[in-house]
Amino acid sequence: MKPVRVPDLRVMKERGEKIAVLTAYDYTMARLLDRAGVDIILVGDSVGMVVLGFDNTLPVTLDMMIHHTKAVSRGAKRALIVADMPFLTFQLGMEEAMRNAGRLIQEGGAAAVKIEGGGSHIVETANRLVDIGIPVMGHLGLTPQSVHQLGGFRPQGRDSEAAERLLKDADVLEKAGVFAIVLESIPAELAARVTSSLKVPTIGIGAGPECDGQVLVSYDMLGLSEGPVPPFAKQYTQLSEQIVSAARAYIEDIRRSTSEAGEAQGRAERERGSAASREARNLN
């Protein structure tokens, strides 16, 4: 199958073809999702929560993201690989933002980066990155890197003022040159308005069915997450239970084989002892 490129996504929107996006953080998962035909693999900073066990995405560093992006880029050959820019890698100055984004492309093997937010500084950063040839995906609504400011992982855009602000942010991000925008945890009606107002595709997560595509954390979709799963995250299987069941079967197998080996050894020793006793009696 032909590799997915950034321009292909706008064509998909124009044709009404939905864009399928899933997260991956390692080589094996990337290979499997790529084989399934997913359009975009997002190496999300959600790796911090679902793989590394952090409470939120804030502790994730650039080096961590490069490490996981490298693994994914080795595994996926068709899907477009987009890497999250983690907290404080694009907010502290333009030169640093360009350098960090460049490392995700050059060292990590990503084809594009994703940055959260829609303020003037973020828009300027997106524009500069696009100017130097780095494709940028935007992210509006619930932005996990702002979890403390938002007061937790709460839905956004629920009042008219917040909705208008988000519509404006989406417009200026598009004008800055982003190739797509993630809309997270906003009302479906607002997501539909944003989607119809843009030429670039929207990728929804908890934002209703009218977005041009959908993204889920693969661990949620596969039933691998041990903690609470967002209500919008449809689970297509329950791999966690299958893994636990398989591991228990393995453990029982090992213990049974160890026990059986011990019993066999005991029988052999008893038989050797009996043979020695018979030999001693015969000698007498």
C-alpha positions as CSV (number, residue, x, y, z in Angstrom):
1,M,0.0,0.0,0.0
2,K,1.2,3.5,-0.8
3,P,2.6,5.5,2.2
4,V,0.3,8.2,3.6
5,R,1.7,11.7,3.1
6,V,0.6,15.0,4.6
7,P,-1.2,16.3,1.4
8,D,-3.2,13.0,1.2
9,L,-5.1,14.0,4.4
10,R,-6.7,17.1,2.8
11,V,-7.7,15.0,-0.2
12,M,-9.3,12.5,2.1
13,K,-11.3,15.3,3.7
14,E,-12.4,16.6,0.3
15,R,-13.6,13.1,-0.7
16,G,-15.4,12.5,2.6
17,E,-13.0,9.7,3.6
18,K,-12.6,9.3,7.3
19,I,-9.1,9.4,8.7
20,A,-8.2,6.6,11.2
21,V,-5.6,7.5,13.8
22,L,-4.2,5.4,16.7
23,T,-1.3,5.9,19.1
24,A,1.7,3.6,19.2
25,Y,4.8,3.8,21.4
26,D,6.9,0.8,20.3
27,Y,8.0,-1.2,17.2
28,T,5.7,-4.2,17.6
29,M,2.5,-2.1,18.0
30,A,3.5,0.2,15.2
31,R,3.9,-2.8,12.9
32,L,0.6,-4.3,13.8
33,L,-1.3,-1.0,13.4
34,D,0.5,-0.3,10.1
35,R,-0.5,-3.8,8.9
36,A,-4.1,-3.0,9.8
37,G,-4.1,0.0,7.6
38,V,-4.3,2.9,10.0
39,D,-3.7,6.3,8.3
40,I,-1.8,8.1,11.1
41,I,0.2,6.7,14.0
42,L,0.5,9.3,16.7
43,V,3.4,8.8,19.1
44,G,1.6,10.6,21.8
45,D,3.0,12.0,25.1
46,S,0.2,9.8,26.5
47,V,3.1,7.3,26.6
48,G,3.8,8.9,30.0
49,M,0.5,7.7,31.4
50,V,-0.2,4.4,29.6
51,V,3.3,3.0,29.4
52,L,5.4,4.8,32.0
53,G,2.8,5.1,34.7
54,F,2.8,8.9,35.3
55,D,-0.3,10.6,36.5
56,N,-0.3,13.0,33.5
57,T,1.8,13.8,30.5
58,L,3.9,16.6,32.1
59,P,6.9,14.5,33.1
60,V,7.5,13.3,29.5
61,T,10.7,14.6,28.1
62,L,12.0,15.2,24.6
63,D,14.5,12.4,24.9
64,M,11.7,10.0,25.9
65,M,9.6,11.0,22.9
66,I,12.6,10.6,20.5
67,H,13.2,7.1,22.0
68,H,9.6,6.0,21.4
69,T,9.3,7.7,18.0
70,K,12.4,5.9,16.8
71,A,10.9,2.6,17.7
72,V,7.6,3.4,15.9
73,S,9.3,4.7,12.8
74,R,11.2,1.4,12.5
75,G,7.9,-0.5,12.7
76,A,5.5,1.5,10.5
77,K,6.2,1.9,6.8
78,R,2.8,3.1,5.4
79,A,1.2,5.2,8.1
80,L,2.1,8.9,8.6
81,I,4.0,9.2,11.9
82,V,3.2,12.2,14.0
83,A,5.1,12.8,17.2
84,D,3.9,14.9,20.1
85,M,6.1,17.8,21.3
86,P,6.1,17.3,25.1
87,F,5.6,20.0,27.7
88,L,8.2,22.8,27.7
89,T,9.7,21.8,24.4
90,F,8.0,24.4,22.3
91,Q,6.9,27.1,24.8
92,L,10.3,28.6,25.8
93,G,11.5,30.3,22.6
94,M,11.3,29.9,18.9
95,E,14.9,28.7,18.4
96,E,14.4,25.9,21.0
97,A,11.1,24.9,19.5
98,M,12.6,24.6,16.0
99,R,15.5,22.6,17.4
100,N,13.3,20.3,19.4
101,A,10.9,19.7,16.5
102,G,13.8,19.1,14.2
103,R,15.2,16.4,16.5
104,L,11.8,14.5,16.5
105,I,12.0,14.6,12.7
106,Q,15.8,14.0,12.2
107,E,16.5,11.6,15.1
108,G,13.1,10.2,15.8
109,G,12.0,9.6,12.2
110,A,8.6,11.4,12.5
111,A,7.0,12.9,9.5
112,A,5.3,15.7,11.5
113,V,4.9,17.0,15.0
114,K,1.8,17.9,17.1
115,I,1.7,20.9,19.4
116,E,-1.1,21.8,21.9
117,G,-2.9,25.1,22.3
118,G,-4.1,28.0,20.2
119,G,-2.6,31.2,21.8
120,S,-0.7,33.7,19.7
121,H,2.7,32.2,20.8
122,I,1.6,28.7,19.7
123,V,0.3,30.0,16.4
124,E,3.6,31.8,15.7
125,T,5.5,28.7,16.6
126,A,3.4,26.5,14.3
127,N,3.9,29.1,11.5
128,R,7.7,29.1,11.9
129,L,7.9,25.3,12.0
130,V,5.9,25.1,8.8
131,D,8.1,27.7,7.2
132,I,11.2,25.6,7.8
133,G,9.6,22.5,6.4
134,I,8.2,20.7,9.4
135,P,4.5,19.7,9.1
136,V,2.5,20.6,12.2
137,M,-0.7,19.2,13.6
138,G,-2.6,21.4,16.0
139,H,-4.6,20.3,19.1
140,L,-7.5,22.3,20.7
141,G,-10.1,21.7,23.3
142,L,-8.8,19.6,26.2
143,T,-5.1,20.0,26.0
144,P,-3.5,17.5,28.5
145,Q,-0.4,19.6,29.0
146,S,-2.6,22.3,30.5
147,V,-4.2,19.8,33.0
148,H,-3.5,22.0,36.0
149,Q,-4.8,25.2,34.5
150,L,-7.9,23.4,33.3
151,G,-8.5,21.9,36.7
152,G,-8.2,18.3,35.5
153,F,-9.2,16.3,32.4
154,R,-12.4,18.2,31.8
155,P,-14.5,18.7,28.7
156,Q,-13.9,22.1,27.1
157,G,-15.9,24.6,24.9
158,R,-19.1,24.2,26.7
159,D,-20.2,27.9,26.9
160,S,-20.6,30.3,24.0
161,E,-17.5,32.4,24.9
162,A,-15.2,29.3,25.0
163,A,-16.8,28.0,21.8
164,E,-16.1,31.2,19.9
165,R,-12.5,31.3,21.2
166,L,-12.0,27.7,20.0
167,L,-13.4,28.5,16.5
168,K,-11.1,31.5,16.3
169,D,-8.1,29.5,17.4
170,A,-8.8,26.8,14.8
171,D,-9.0,29.5,12.1
172,V,-5.7,31.1,13.0
173,L,-4.0,27.7,13.3
174,E,-5.2,26.8,9.8
175,K,-3.9,30.2,8.5
176,A,-0.5,29.4,10.3
177,G,-0.2,26.3,8.1
178,V,-1.1,23.3,10.2
179,F,-2.2,20.3,8.2
180,A,-4.8,19.0,10.7
181,I,-6.2,19.8,14.1
182,V,-7.1,17.4,16.9
183,L,-10.3,18.4,18.7
184,E,-10.4,16.8,22.2
185,S,-13.4,16.6,24.5
186,I,-15.6,19.3,23.1
187,P,-19.3,19.2,22.3
188,A,-20.2,17.4,19.1
189,E,-22.0,20.5,17.7
190,L,-19.0,22.7,18.2
191,A,-16.7,20.1,16.6
192,A,-19.1,20.0,13.6
193,R,-18.9,23.8,13.3
194,V,-15.1,23.8,13.4
195,T,-14.9,20.9,10.9
196,S,-17.2,22.7,8.4
197,S,-15.3,26.0,8.8
198,L,-11.9,24.5,7.9
199,K,-10.2,23.2,4.7
200,V,-7.8,21.1,6.8
201,P,-9.1,17.9,8.4
202,T,-10.1,17.7,12.1
203,I,-9.3,14.6,14.1
204,G,-11.8,14.1,17.0
205,I,-11.3,12.4,20.3
206,G,-14.4,12.7,22.4
207,A,-15.7,15.3,20.0
208,G,-18.5,13.5,18.2
209,P,-18.8,11.8,14.9
210,E,-18.7,14.8,12.5
211,C,-14.9,15.3,12.6
212,D,-13.0,14.3,9.5
213,G,-11.2,11.5,11.5
214,Q,-11.0,9.9,14.9
215,V,-8.1,9.1,17.2
216,L,-7.9,6.8,20.2
217,V,-5.2,5.7,22.6
218,S,-4.5,2.2,21.3
219,Y,-4.3,0.9,24.9
220,D,-7.9,2.1,25.5
221,M,-9.1,0.7,22.2
222,L,-7.6,-2.7,22.9
223,G,-8.7,-3.0,26.5
224,L,-5.2,-2.8,27.8
225,S,-5.6,0.2,30.1
226,E,-5.8,-0.8,33.8
227,G,-7.2,2.5,35.1
228,P,-10.4,4.3,34.2
229,V,-11.1,4.6,30.4
230,P,-12.7,7.8,29.0
231,P,-16.4,7.3,28.3
232,F,-15.8,8.1,24.6
233,A,-13.1,5.4,24.2
234,K,-14.8,2.4,22.5
235,Q,-13.1,-0.8,23.5
236,Y,-13.0,-3.3,20.6
237,T,-11.5,-6.1,22.7
238,Q,-10.3,-6.9,26.2
239,L,-6.6,-7.8,25.8
240,S,-5.8,-7.2,29.4
241,E,-8.0,-10.1,30.5
242,Q,-6.6,-12.3,27.7
243,I,-3.0,-11.4,28.8
244,V,-3.8,-12.2,32.5
245,S,-5.5,-15.5,31.5
246,A,-2.5,-16.5,29.3
247,A,0.0,-15.6,32.0
248,R,-1.9,-17.6,34.6
249,A,-2.0,-20.6,32.3
250,Y,1.8,-20.3,31.8
251,I,2.4,-20.0,35.6
252,E,0.2,-23.1,36.2
253,D,2.1,-24.9,33.4
254,I,5.4,-24.1,34.9
255,R,4.4,-25.1,38.5
256,R,2.7,-28.3,37.3
257,S,5.8,-29.3,35.2
258,T,8.0,-28.5,38.2
259,S,5.8,-30.6,40.4
260,E,5.7,-33.4,37.9
261,A,9.5,-33.3,37.5
262,G,9.9,-33.5,41.2
263,E,7.5,-36.5,41.5
264,A,9.4,-38.2,38.7
265,Q,12.7,-37.6,40.4
266,G,11.3,-38.9,43.6
267,R,10.1,-42.1,41.9
268,A,13.5,-42.6,40.2
269,E,15.3,-42.2,43.6
270,R,12.9,-44.6,45.2
271,E,13.5,-47.1,42.4
272,R,17.2,-46.7,42.7
273,G,17.0,-47.3,46.5
274,S,14.9,-50.4,46.0
275,A,17.3,-51.8,43.5
276,A,20.3,-51.1,45.8
277,S,18.4,-52.9,48.6
278,R,17.7,-55.9,46.5
279,E,21.3,-56.1,45.3
280,A,22.5,-55.9,48.9
281,R,20.2,-58.8,49.9
282,N,21.4,-60.9,47.0
283,L,25.0,-60.3,48.1
284,N,24.2,-61.5,51.5
